[in-house]
Amino acid sequence: MASLPIFMTAVANSSDEPAFPLLFTWSTPETQVKEVLVIPDDKWLENHTIEPNLHDLNEQQLYEFGFEASDILAEWTNEFDTDVIYGLDPDAISLLVQATYDTKGLEPSFEVQSIHSWFEERDVNLDDAVAEQGNNTPLHLLPPDELVIQLLHIAVEHGLIDPSDIPDQVD
């Protein structure tokens, strides 16, 4: 079996004009699902606001429970031994990853590719696989941790990763 892919999703400050992340959720090679709130960089807030979102994340929560970009980047550096991660909306996630790296004047150490492509390359239609599970909720409307876990479960069901690699809960 192939090693566990890194699946990532994110919540942005705005659904119409995303400029910076509020939350990142990702799977790790150690079979964990991690979720972290992001403390907004002062420069982000100079030109953009945090709009109401499906996850009810607000600025107070981010400052109270979030992590600085430098802490998140350090964690990614330690965890990601790959130059590719996969996301449902790779363009949006790339923009949010780039904004996080920009706070430290760095370039991302990985690119974000389509999760649909990852499954298609392995002869699995993701939309069909979701429907087969009986899930009527569109993937983009799932809570971030549930989305990552569902992607991992679909990969297991289709023999793309080992079932013992799947986490039972979010850290």
C-alpha positions in Angstrom: 0.0 0.0 0.0 1.1 3.5 -0.6 1.9 5.8 2.3 -0.9 7.9 3.7 -1.5 11.0 1.6 -1.8 14.4 3.2 -5.3 15.7 2.8 -5.9 19.3 3.8 -8.8 21.7 4.1 -9.1 25.2 5.4 -11.6 27.9 6.4 -10.9 31.3 5.1 -11.8 34.8 6.4 -14.3 35.2 3.5 -16.1 32.9 1.2 -16.2 35.5 -1.5 -12.7 37.0 -1.3 -10.5 34.7 0.8 -7.3 36.4 1.9 -6.1 34.5 5.0 -6.9 31.3 6.9 -8.9 31.0 10.1 -8.5 27.3 10.4 -6.4 24.5 8.8 -7.3 20.8 9.1 -5.0 18.0 7.7 -4.1 14.4 7.9 -0.6 13.4 8.9 1.6 10.5 7.9 1.3 9.3 11.5 -2.5 8.8 10.8 -3.7 11.7 12.9 -6.1 14.4 11.9 -5.0 17.8 13.2 -7.0 21.0 13.3 -5.6 24.4 14.3 -7.1 27.8 14.5 -4.9 30.6 13.1 -4.2 33.8 14.9 -4.6 36.5 12.2 -1.4 38.4 11.3 -1.8 42.2 11.9 -1.2 42.8 8.1 -4.1 40.6 7.2 -6.5 42.6 9.3 -5.4 45.9 7.8 -7.2 45.2 4.5 -9.6 42.4 5.3 -12.2 41.3 7.8 -13.4 38.1 9.2 -16.8 37.5 7.8 -19.5 35.3 9.3 -18.8 31.7 8.3 -20.4 28.2 8.5 -18.1 27.3 11.4 -19.0 30.4 13.5 -15.3 31.3 13.9 -14.6 34.8 15.0 -11.6 36.9 15.9 -11.9 36.4 19.6 -11.8 32.6 19.2 -8.8 32.9 17.0 -6.8 35.0 19.5 -7.9 32.9 22.4 -7.4 29.4 21.0 -5.3 29.9 17.8 -1.7 29.6 16.9 0.8 32.0 15.3 1.7 31.3 11.7 5.3 30.5 12.7 4.1 27.7 15.0 1.9 26.2 12.3 4.8 26.4 9.8 7.1 24.7 12.2 4.6 21.9 12.7 4.2 21.5 8.9 7.9 21.4 8.5 8.2 18.6 11.0 5.2 16.6 9.8 5.2 16.9 6.0 7.7 14.8 4.3 6.2 15.5 0.9 6.1 18.1 -1.8 2.4 17.5 -2.5 -0.7 17.7 -0.4 -4.3 17.3 -1.6 -7.3 19.4 -1.1 -10.9 19.7 -2.2 -10.3 23.2 -3.5 -6.6 23.4 -4.2 -6.6 27.0 -5.5 -8.2 28.3 -2.3 -6.0 26.2 0.0 -2.9 27.2 -1.9 -3.9 30.9 -1.4 -4.3 30.3 2.3 -1.1 28.3 2.7 0.7 31.0 0.7 -0.7 33.7 3.1 0.6 31.8 6.0 4.1 31.4 4.6 4.1 35.1 3.5 4.0 36.2 7.2 7.5 34.8 7.5 8.7 35.8 4.0 8.9 32.2 3.0 7.7 30.1 0.0 5.5 27.0 0.7 7.5 23.8 0.8 4.7 21.9 -0.9 2.1 22.4 -3.6 -1.6 21.7 -3.2 -3.3 19.4 -5.8 -6.8 18.3 -6.3 -8.2 15.5 -4.1 -10.4 14.6 -7.0 -7.3 14.1 -9.2 -5.7 11.9 -6.5 -8.7 9.6 -6.5 -9.0 9.7 -10.3 -5.4 8.7 -10.7 -6.3 5.6 -8.7 -9.4 4.9 -10.7 -11.9 6.1 -8.1 -14.5 8.7 -8.8 -14.7 10.7 -5.5 -18.3 11.9 -6.1 -19.5 8.4 -6.8 -17.6 7.1 -3.7 -19.3 9.7 -1.5 -22.7 8.8 -2.9 -22.0 5.1 -2.3 -21.4 5.9 1.4 -24.9 7.4 1.5 -23.6 10.9 2.3 -26.0 13.5 0.9 -24.0 16.4 2.2 -21.7 18.0 -0.4 -18.1 17.5 0.6 -17.5 21.3 0.8 -20.2 21.7 3.4 -18.8 19.1 5.8 -17.0 20.3 8.9 -13.3 20.3 8.1 -12.4 17.4 10.4 -15.3 15.3 9.0 -14.2 16.0 5.5 -10.6 14.8 6.1 -11.8 11.7 7.9 -14.3 10.9 5.2 -11.6 11.2 2.5 -9.4 8.8 4.5 -12.3 6.4 4.9 -13.1 6.4 1.2 -9.4 5.7 0.4 -9.6 2.7 2.8 -12.8 1.4 1.3 -11.2 1.4 -2.2 -8.0 -0.2 -1.0 -5.9 2.9 -1.5 -4.6 3.0 2.1 -4.4 0.5 4.9 -7.4 0.6 7.3 -5.2 0.6 10.3 -3.9 4.0 9.2 -7.3 5.7 9.8 -7.8 7.9 12.9 -10.9 7.6 15.0 -11.0 11.2 16.1 -9.5 14.6 15.7 -6.6 15.7 17.9 
